[in-house]
């Protein structure tokens, strides 16, 4: 019997970069460097897996190779890069807009080794205007890209699949992913911050895929605002592949994510004045342009009215930065006493919290844990708020 254990994975993290001409430089002064991501994910956020989606950039690959030479990292036989406390998955976020797309679509591609990522990077460089930056548009047919990812042993995952901009169901397709993609070459669907399992399962054609909940972090604090608990034998790329296929006991145990109301695109709003409305003409300013919310877009696409398949539980969570009156100094005090954010959000007793922070903050953390906070829904690019 193979012994399995649970790991925490956040597979959508961006590295902070500055552009110098046509090149990218990883700066020591940047808050988001590979080193800071690894340390923060492990020590502050309690994450075992990270997916960095800029690893096709040559400078990032060079940094990883240097870490391996210096003994700071180890390339695993089963895929992935082992750092102290964290396994790095080599990822790339790519923007598709081929002849079949209605609008741009972001996808995540993960490769098992530096060799396969280097080959993928060289292949993409011939199809991009600036391959030294992340989330760049690739000038290639979507299914050709899918086949290349599969040929290299990678994973192909539509990113933040329902957000109104640059996503599969936002504007990428009219009704079905088959308009653009080969469904057999998709490994999972990333839900995004404004949806959860029950919302996504209104679309029957994606019932066949596992769902991922990732942070899409552009700052250290955003790491692990969404993540998944995965049961594996060891923290490697191959084990993640097995978990996505639910093979040999490997599987996603639970998805942890924002209450969708806190997401930036949950509700539909007027593009001019930000009034919440689904009417053709805004009742507040008379504009006829809207930013369609994820909730309304999913209602348009809905093909089933009830949950039809067995899914891991989706646990709504409120990141500590959303808690009212919880400033940086108080947050630092909490972390000094109780360790990782996951421990604070999900496990520390209210009586213990009250010994460190004001009663109102402790009460809000506990209320968030049990889904009892009042939330004003986000939309149009503005996060929801705890009231």
N, C-alpha and C positions, 0 to 999 in steps of 0.2 A: 504494500500500500504506500503510495507516494504521499508524503506529508505536505499539506497545503497550508498556507497562512494568508492573512489579509494584508494588502498593501493599499496605500493611498496614492492616487494618481491624478495629477493635473497636467494635461497634455497640450496646452495652448498658451504659451508664454512668449512674449516678444522681448528681444534684447534692445536696450537703449543704444542708439547709434548717432553719430554726427556725420554728415555728408561733406566730403572734401573733394570737390570736382566730381569725377565719375566714380570715386572710390568710397569705401566705408571704413571708418576707423572706430574700433572699440575703445572707448575712453575710460580711463581709470576714474575720472571724476563723475562719470554717468552713474545714476542710481541703479540702472538696470544693466549690469554686466553679467557675463556668464558666471563669474565668481560670486557676485552678490546674490544672484538668483539661486544658486546651489546652496549657499549658506542660509539664506532667508527661508527658502522652502523647507529645509531640513530642521533648522533650529527654532524658527519662529512659527511656521505654519504647520509643521508636522507632516510634510509630504515625503513619500518614498520614491515616486516617479515624477519626473518633469519632462514635458515635451517642449523643446525650444524650437520655434518655427522659423528661425533665421539660419538654420544650419547648412543651407545650400550656399551661403555667402562664404567665399574663399577665406576671408579673414577669420571667420568663426571656426571653420574647419582647421585652419592653421593653429588657432589657439588651443583647440582640443587635442590636436596631435602633439603640441608642445607639452601639454599637461600629461599626456601619456608617456612621453619621453622622460619627463621629470619625476615620474612615479606618482603624480597627483591623481591620475585616473587610469582606468584599465578598460580596454575594449573586450567585451564579453564574447565568448564563443557562441552564445545563443543570441547575440545581438544586443545593442545598447552599450552605453559608456558608464561604467561604475565610478562614481566619485564617493567620497566619504559620506555615507548616510543617504545618498540619492543616486538613482539610476537615470541617466539622461537618454531620452529617445530623440534621435536626429530627425527633425521635422522641417517642413517647408510649407508656407502658406502662399498659394498661387491664385491669381485672379484669371478666371476664364471668361471669354466673351466671343465665342465662335459663331459660325453662321447659323446655328440652331438656337442660340440663347436669345431670350427677350431682353435680358439685362445682365450685368456682370455677376458672376458667381465665384465666391471664395471657396477653395478646397484646401484640406490639409493632406499632405503626403508625408509619410514617415518611412525612413529607410533603416535597415538593420545594422549597417556598418558604415564606417567612413568611406570605404571603397565604393559601396553602392551609392552613397550620397554624392561622392565626387563625380561618379559617372552621370548621375541624374543632373547635377549642377552643370556639367559640360553640355549635356543634351539640351537643357533649358536655355543655356546662354545663347544658343543659336536661334532661339525663338523668343527672346526678350530684348527690350531696348536697354534695360539696365539691370543685369542679374546680380548686381552688388547690393541691392536693396530688397527688403522683404515685401511680400504681398504685391509683387509686380505682375502685370498682365503678361500672359503667355499667348503668343500668336500661333495657335495650334488647335486642331480639332479636339474636343473634349474626350472622345473615346480613344483617340490616339494617345493622349496623355494617360488615360486610365490603363491602357495596355502597357505603356512604358513602366508605370509604377508597378504593375503586377509582374512584368518581366524581371524587374530588379528585386523582387521579393518584398515590396513595400506594402503599405496600407493606404487606402484611398478613402477619404472621409469628407463629405460636404460640411463646411464650417458654418456655425450659427445659422442653421438652415432656414429660419423663418423671418429673420430681421428684414425690414423693408428695403434695405440697400445691400447690394452685393451678396446676395444669398440665393440658394436654390429655389426656394418657394416664395421669397420676397418679390423679386421681379425676374428671376432667372428663367422660369418656365411659366406657361399659362396655367396648366393643370397637373402635369405629370412629369416626373423626373426622366421618363423614357424619351421625352422630347429632346434631351441633351445627352443623357448618360446610358451606358450599358448597365442595367441593374445588377448583373452578375459580378461586376467589378467594383462594387461599393462594399466597404467593410463595416461601416457604422455611420450613424447620423449624429452630428453634434447639435444639441438642442438650442443653445444660445441662452442668454440671460432672461429673456422675456417669455419663455415657455417652459413647460414641464412635461412629464411623461403622459399624463392624462390629456393635455392639450394636443400633443403631437400624435397620440394614438387615434385621433379623429381621422387621420389619413391612412387608409387601409394599405396602400402600396408600400409604406415603410414599416409595416408590422414585422417584416422579415429581418429587419436590421436591429442590432443592439444600439442603444442610445448612450452617448457620451455627454457628460456635463463638465465643461472646462471653463477656466476663468477668463480666457482671452485677455490676459493681464498685460497692461502697458506700464505698470509700476509694481514695485515690490509689495505694497499693501494689497494690491488686487489679486495676488497669487492665492489660490485656494478659496476664492469666494465661491467657486464651484469646483467639484471634484467627484471622483468615484472611488468606492472601495472595491478592490478586485482580489479574488482568491486565486493564488498562484503557488507554484512550487518554489520559484525564485524570481527576483526582479530582473527580468530580461525581456527583450523584444519578442522573442519566440513565444514566451509565456503569455504576453499580451495578445498575440495572434490567437493562441489557443482559447483564451478567455472570451474573445469576441465571437468565437465559433461555439462556445460552451462545450469544449471538448475535455474529456478526462478529468472532470471535476473542476476545471478552471472556469471562472465565470465572474461577471460583475455582480457583486453582492448588494450594492445600494448606490443610488445616485444622490449626491448632496448638491443642492443648488438654491439660488435665490428664490424666494417667493416671486413668481413672475410679475406681480404688481410692482416690484422694485426695479424691474428691468427698464431700460431706456426706451423701449418701443412697444410696451404692452398695449396702450390704448391709442386710438386714432385721434389726431389733433389737426387743427387748422395750421397750415404751413406758414401763414402770415402772423397770426396773433397767439397761437398755441392754445386756443380754446378747444376743449374736448368736444368733438362733434363728429358724427358720421353723415351729416346732411350734405347734400351737393353744394349748398351755399352756406358759408359760416354765418350763424345767427348773430355773432358779435361784430364782425368786421366786413362781412359781405364777400370775402374772398372765396374762390371756388377751387382752391388747391389744398389738398390734405396730405399728411404723412400717415399712411395706413398702419394701424397697430397690428401686432402679431395676433392678438385675440380675434380681430375682425377678419384678417386674412385666413386664419385657420377655419373660421366659420364658412368662408367661401369655398375652401378646399375640402371641407368635411365630407367623408364618404361613409362613415359609421357613427352611430350615436352613442355607443357604449363600448367600454373597454373589452376587447375580444381576446387578448393574449396575456400570458403570464409574464409580468415584468418584475425586475427588482424594485423594491420600494424607492420612491422619490421623496427624500427628506428635505423639506423647506428649511432654509437657514437664513439668518440675518447676520451678515458680516459685522464685526465690532465697529467698523467705521460708520455704520448706519445708525448705531445706537445714539439717541439724543444726549447731548452734554458729555459724551465720552471723548475727551480731547487726547492729544498725543501723550501728555505727561501721565494722565490716568491710565491710558492704554499700556504705556511702558511699565507702570506699577503693576498692573494685572499680569503682564507677561513675566515680570520678575518673580512674582509670587507663584504663578500657576503654570508656567511653561508655554506650551503652544496655544494658538488661537482655538484649535479644535477642542482642546481640553476645557478652555474657558466657555466656549459657546455651548458645548454639549454635556459636560460632565460635572464641573465644579458646583458644589452645593451653594444655595443662596446664602446660607449662614456664613459660609466661608467668604463669599464675595463681599458681603456687608462689612467684613473686617478690614477690607482693603479699599473699597470704593463707597461713595454715598449710597444710601438706601435706594434712591430713585433709579440709579444706574443699575444696581444689582437686580432690582425688580424688573427693569426693562430687559435685561439679558435673560432672565428666567421666563418672562412673558414671550420673548422671541422664541425661546426653546420650545414652547408649547403652542406656538401659533396664535397667541392672544394679543399681539400688537395691532394697533390700527395703522393702516398703510394707505397713503395717497398714491394712486397709480402713476407710473411714469409714462412718457410718450414723446415722440418727436425728437429723441436724442437726450432727454432729461431723465435722470433716474427718478424712481419713486422715492417717497419720503416716509419715514416713521413719524406719525403724528402724536 
